[in-house]
Amino acid sequence: MFLWKAAWSFFDKGEPAAEEWVAAQARTILRGKAAQVAAGILRAVIASGDFDAYWRFHLRREHERIHHVKYSDGLVLAA
C-alpha cells in the first residue's frame, strides 16, 4: 500500500509507468534492499520541496502509533 501511495505522488493515477515503478520497488524490497527504496523516496520528497510537510505527518503518525494504547480517547489509562 505504501508503495502505491508513493507512486501516486510521482505519477498520475492510471499512468502505466506507476505500476512498473511499484513492481520494481517491490522487487528491490524483496531482495533485502528496503533502505535503498526508502532513501530514493526520501530524496524525492526533499527534491520536491515536500519534506517539511512529510516530516510533520511522520511525527504525528509516530506519536499516534506509540501513544495510542496509553492515551485511549485522549485519556491517560491507569494501571
Residue frames as qw, qx, qy, qz and C-alpha x, y, z in Angstrom:
[[0.000, 0.886, 0.463, 0.000, 0.00, 0.00, 0.00],
 [0.323, -0.774, 0.090, 0.537, 2.81, 2.41, 0.89],
 [0.407, -0.115, 0.577, 0.699, 4.44, 1.93, -2.50],
 [0.186, 0.625, 0.650, 0.389, 1.22, 2.81, -4.27],
 [0.167, -0.926, -0.254, 0.224, 0.81, 5.96, -2.20],
 [0.383, -0.568, 0.340, 0.644, 4.35, 6.93, -3.10],
 [0.392, 0.210, 0.686, 0.576, 3.71, 6.12, -6.76],
 [0.112, 0.820, 0.536, 0.170, 0.74, 8.48, -6.90],
 [0.227, -0.877, 0.013, 0.423, 3.00, 11.29, -5.77],
 [0.328, -0.406, 0.573, 0.632, 5.30, 10.62, -8.74],
 [0.044, 0.133, 0.797, 0.587, 2.78, 9.61, -11.41],
 [0.512, -0.041, -0.051, -0.856, -0.77, 10.50, -12.43],
 [0.633, 0.031, 0.687, -0.356, -3.43, 7.98, -11.41],
 [0.827, 0.447, 0.295, -0.172, -3.83, 5.31, -14.05],
 [0.317, 0.796, -0.488, -0.166, -0.45, 6.00, -15.62],
 [0.973, 0.093, -0.213, 0.015, 1.09, 2.64, -16.67],
 [0.443, 0.538, -0.514, 0.499, 4.55, 3.73, -15.54],
 [0.464, -0.547, 0.396, -0.573, 3.28, 3.80, -11.95],
 [0.972, -0.118, 0.077, -0.190, 2.62, 0.05, -11.99],
 [0.802, 0.396, -0.297, 0.335, 6.09, -0.61, -13.41],
 [0.064, 0.645, -0.451, 0.613, 7.65, 1.64, -10.74],
 [0.709, -0.433, 0.309, -0.463, 5.79, -0.12, -7.90],
 [0.995, 0.074, -0.065, 0.003, 6.78, -3.55, -9.24],
 [0.597, 0.523, -0.384, 0.472, 10.44, -2.51, -9.47],
 [0.200, -0.607, 0.451, -0.623, 10.43, -1.09, -5.94],
 [0.881, -0.275, 0.170, -0.345, 8.71, -4.22, -4.57],
 [0.925, 0.237, -0.222, 0.197, 11.36, -6.44, -6.18],
 [0.299, 0.599, -0.451, 0.590, 14.08, -4.29, -4.65],
 [0.536, -0.510, 0.367, -0.565, 12.47, -4.60, -1.20],
 [0.981, -0.081, 0.043, -0.173, 12.14, -8.38, -1.60],
 [0.770, 0.391, -0.332, 0.379, 15.87, -8.57, -2.40],
 [0.666, -0.486, -0.319, 0.467, 16.51, -7.07, 1.05],
 [0.367, 0.134, 0.061, 0.919, 17.13, -3.51, -0.11],
 [0.133, -0.815, -0.562, -0.033, 14.22, -1.73, 1.62],
 [0.349, -0.691, -0.057, 0.630, 16.54, 1.01, 2.88],
 [0.284, -0.060, 0.503, 0.814, 17.54, 1.77, -0.71],
 [0.019, -0.596, -0.679, -0.429, 13.89, 2.16, -1.72],
 [0.304, -0.828, -0.396, 0.253, 13.13, 4.35, 1.29],
 [0.384, -0.488, 0.152, 0.769, 16.17, 6.55, 0.60],
 [0.200, 0.176, 0.599, 0.755, 15.14, 7.01, -3.01],
 [0.126, -0.744, -0.623, -0.203, 11.62, 8.01, -1.96],
 [0.382, -0.763, -0.234, 0.466, 13.05, 10.47, 0.98],
 [0.354, -0.190, 0.329, 0.854, 15.43, 12.05, -1.77],
 [0.039, 0.476, 0.632, 0.609, 12.36, 12.63, -3.95],
 [0.297, -0.814, -0.491, 0.088, 10.48, 14.19, -1.02],
 [0.404, -0.599, 0.019, 0.692, 13.36, 16.58, -0.39],
 [0.276, 0.011, 0.510, 0.814, 13.80, 17.42, -4.08],
 [0.043, -0.611, -0.662, -0.432, 10.08, 18.15, -4.45],
 [0.051, -0.378, 0.200, -0.902, 10.11, 20.58, -1.53],
 [0.691, -0.429, -0.326, -0.482, 7.60, 18.47, 0.41],
 [0.541, 0.078, -0.724, 0.420, 9.94, 17.32, 3.18],
 [0.112, -0.170, 0.474, -0.857, 8.62, 19.67, 5.90],
 [0.713, -0.089, -0.051, -0.694, 5.02, 18.57, 5.34],
 [0.804, 0.070, -0.588, -0.051, 6.09, 14.92, 5.18],
 [0.362, 0.178, -0.702, 0.587, 8.09, 15.19, 8.41],
 [0.387, -0.168, 0.338, -0.841, 5.19, 16.78, 10.32],
 [0.839, -0.010, -0.256, -0.480, 2.92, 13.98, 9.07],
 [0.690, 0.172, -0.674, 0.202, 5.52, 11.33, 10.02],
 [0.095, 0.204, -0.642, 0.733, 5.96, 12.70, 13.55],
 [0.591, -0.120, 0.154, -0.783, 2.20, 12.91, 14.08],
 [0.870, 0.049, -0.391, -0.296, 1.70, 9.29, 12.92],
 [0.527, 0.206, -0.714, 0.412, 4.59, 8.03, 15.07],
 [0.189, -0.209, 0.508, -0.814, 3.13, 9.77, 18.10],
 [0.770, -0.057, -0.035, -0.635, -0.27, 8.19, 17.45],
 [0.810, 0.150, -0.565, -0.043, 1.30, 4.74, 16.97],
 [0.381, 0.216, -0.698, 0.566, 3.38, 4.90, 20.12],
 [0.133, -0.048, 0.530, -0.836, 0.81, 6.50, 22.41],
 [0.530, -0.183, -0.499, -0.661, -2.43, 5.02, 21.06],
 [0.636, -0.309, -0.705, 0.054, -2.79, 2.40, 23.80],
 [0.365, -0.181, -0.508, 0.759, -1.60, 4.61, 26.62],
 [0.136, 0.266, 0.170, -0.939, -3.83, 7.57, 25.73],
 [0.067, 0.398, 0.866, 0.294, -7.04, 5.98, 24.53],
 [0.052, -0.810, -0.523, -0.260, -9.62, 8.65, 23.64],
 [0.118, 0.732, -0.144, 0.656, -7.31, 11.36, 24.93],
 [0.665, -0.674, 0.129, -0.296, -7.33, 9.94, 28.46],
 [0.169, 0.529, -0.801, 0.225, -4.40, 8.55, 30.41],
 [0.848, -0.218, -0.424, -0.233, -5.15, 4.97, 31.41],
 [0.403, -0.646, 0.550, -0.342, -4.35, 3.92, 34.98],
 [0.438, 0.252, -0.863, -0.011, -2.70, 0.57, 35.68]]
